[in-house]
C-alpha cells in the first residue's frame, strides 16, 4: 500500500504563487509516474500536470501552461507543483496521483491507481 501526503495548499490572491508538495511512501518512488488533478465545486476532476518516472518529461493542461511547473525529487520521494500567476479559476481541491501503469494518455484519471487526499487551493480576486 502506498500513501500520498500533500501539503502547501491555502489561500492566495490573484497573481500570487503557491507550491504544492506530495510525498509518497510504501513503494520505490521512481517506479511511479506522478500527476496533479484538480476539482472545483460542481465540476468534474480536471487534469493539471504530469511528470514521468525519470522526471525528464512533463505535460500540462492548456489552462496552466506557462504558469505551473511540475517536478519531482526521487531522492526525497516527493513531487511538486509550482503555481505562479494564480487566477480565481484555479480555485479547486488539488489531488496528487501516482501510477504504476504504462499508458498512452497521462492526462486521464484512469491512468493513475493511487490518489492523495486532496488539498484546497483558493485564489481570491
Beta strands, then each sheet from edge to edge (+ up, - down):
strand 1: 3-7
strand 2: 10-13
strand 3: 18-25
strand 4: 33-39
strand 5: 46-51
strand 6: 58-60
strand 7: 68-73
strand 8: 78-83
strand 9: 92-99
strand 10: 114-115
strand 11: 119-124
sheet 1: 1+ 3- 8+ 7-
sheet 2: 2+ 11+ 9- 4+ 5- 6+
sheet 3: 2+ 11+ 9- 10+
end
